[in-house]
Amino acid sequence: MILVDMSVWIDFLTGRDTSFRKELHKLLEEGDKLLLTGLILQEILQGIRSDVEHKKTEKYLLAFPYFSLNEPSVFKKAASIYRTCRQKGKQIRKSMDCLIAAQALEVDAELFHNDKDFTHIAQFFPLKIYKIPL
């Protein structure tokens, strides 16, 4: 299972010429099991200005397997992630990233991202990072 972060989805949905977009395209073509969370859905949808694109993107994304937060364990784990990283000198810029990491940890999914905060988190927690094959 691969949880794809908003940082990768944005490249894909906007057609940016990046290795992240190309790899996500390959994963989609191969039918790999990709997951979606409400947090990532929110991050993507809130940035779309056009109503037409918003509806189209929402419909597309909701076709993926979705899992919700397991309260309160995910929130407690996210707080622990944030506090631990801060104590170790790595300030996480968005607490939402801690929640996404906690969700990935909870379901033992690899996280496919392009966001340095997740790299910091993985230094202190067993967060599996999806690496683009060479």
C-alpha positions as CSV (number, residue, x, y, z in Angstrom):
1,M,0.0,0.0,0.0
2,I,1.3,3.4,-0.9
3,L,-0.1,6.6,0.6
4,V,0.5,9.4,-1.9
5,D,1.0,12.9,-0.4
6,M,-0.4,16.1,-1.8
7,S,3.1,17.2,-2.7
8,V,3.2,14.4,-5.3
9,W,-0.5,14.6,-6.4
10,I,-0.1,18.3,-7.2
11,D,2.7,17.6,-9.6
12,F,0.6,14.9,-11.2
13,L,-2.7,16.9,-11.4
14,T,-1.0,20.0,-12.8
15,G,1.1,18.0,-15.3
16,R,4.4,19.3,-14.0
17,D,7.4,17.6,-15.6
18,T,8.9,16.0,-12.5
19,S,10.1,12.5,-11.6
20,F,7.3,12.4,-9.0
21,R,4.6,12.9,-11.6
22,K,6.2,10.4,-13.9
23,E,6.4,7.8,-11.1
24,L,2.8,8.3,-9.9
25,H,1.7,7.9,-13.5
26,K,3.6,4.6,-13.7
27,L,2.1,3.4,-10.4
28,L,-1.4,4.3,-11.6
29,E,-0.8,2.4,-14.9
30,E,0.5,-0.6,-13.1
31,G,-2.5,-0.7,-10.8
32,D,-0.5,-0.4,-7.6
33,K,-2.6,0.0,-4.4
34,L,-2.7,3.7,-3.7
35,L,-4.4,5.1,-0.7
36,L,-6.1,8.4,0.1
37,T,-6.8,10.1,3.4
38,G,-9.2,13.0,4.2
39,L,-6.3,15.2,5.0
40,I,-4.7,14.8,1.6
41,L,-8.0,15.1,-0.1
42,Q,-8.6,18.4,1.7
43,E,-5.2,19.8,0.9
44,I,-5.6,19.0,-2.8
45,L,-9.2,20.2,-3.2
46,Q,-8.9,23.4,-1.2
47,G,-6.3,24.7,-3.7
48,I,-8.4,24.3,-6.8
49,R,-10.0,27.5,-8.0
50,S,-12.1,26.3,-10.8
51,D,-15.5,24.7,-9.9
52,V,-15.3,22.4,-12.9
53,E,-11.7,21.3,-12.1
54,H,-12.7,20.9,-8.4
55,K,-15.6,18.5,-9.2
56,K,-13.5,16.6,-11.7
57,T,-10.6,16.2,-9.3
58,E,-12.8,15.2,-6.4
59,K,-14.6,12.5,-8.4
60,Y,-11.2,11.2,-9.6
61,L,-9.6,11.1,-6.2
62,L,-12.6,9.5,-4.4
63,A,-12.2,6.5,-6.6
64,F,-9.1,5.5,-4.6
65,P,-9.3,3.4,-1.4
66,Y,-9.9,5.8,1.4
67,F,-9.1,5.4,5.1
68,S,-10.1,7.7,7.9
69,L,-8.5,8.7,11.1
70,N,-8.5,6.3,14.0
71,E,-9.2,8.6,16.9
72,P,-7.6,9.3,19.3
73,S,-4.6,7.1,18.5
74,V,-3.6,8.9,15.3
75,F,-3.8,12.3,16.9
76,K,-1.7,11.1,19.9
77,K,0.9,9.6,17.5
78,A,0.9,12.9,15.5
79,A,1.5,14.9,18.6
80,S,4.3,12.6,19.5
81,I,5.8,12.9,16.1
82,Y,5.7,16.7,16.3
83,R,7.2,16.9,19.8
84,T,9.9,14.3,19.1
85,C,11.0,16.1,15.9
86,R,11.1,19.5,17.7
87,Q,13.1,18.0,20.6
88,K,15.6,16.6,18.1
89,G,16.0,20.0,16.4
90,K,13.8,19.3,13.3
91,Q,10.8,21.7,13.3
92,I,7.9,20.3,11.3
93,R,6.3,23.2,9.4
94,K,2.7,21.8,9.2
95,S,1.1,19.7,11.9
96,M,-1.0,18.2,9.2
97,D,2.1,16.4,8.0
98,C,2.4,14.8,11.4
99,L,-1.2,13.5,11.0
100,I,-0.4,12.2,7.5
101,A,2.7,10.4,8.8
102,A,0.8,9.0,11.8
103,Q,-1.9,7.6,9.4
104,A,0.8,6.0,7.2
105,L,2.4,4.4,10.3
106,E,-1.0,3.2,11.5
107,V,-1.8,1.2,8.3
108,D,1.9,0.4,7.6
109,A,1.8,2.1,4.2
110,E,4.7,3.6,2.3
111,L,4.5,7.3,2.0
112,F,5.3,8.8,-1.5
113,H,6.1,12.4,-1.0
114,N,8.1,15.4,-2.1
115,D,8.2,17.2,1.3
116,K,11.3,17.5,3.5
117,D,9.1,17.3,6.7
118,F,8.4,13.6,6.0
119,T,12.1,13.0,5.6
120,H,12.7,14.6,9.0
121,I,10.0,12.5,10.6
122,A,11.4,9.3,9.1
123,Q,14.7,10.0,10.9
124,F,12.9,9.4,14.3
125,F,10.0,7.1,13.4
126,P,9.7,3.9,11.3
127,L,7.9,5.8,8.5
128,K,8.3,3.9,5.3
129,I,9.2,6.2,2.5
130,Y,8.4,5.2,-1.1
131,K,11.5,5.7,-3.2
132,I,11.4,6.3,-6.9
133,P,13.3,3.3,-8.5
134,L,16.5,4.3,-10.3
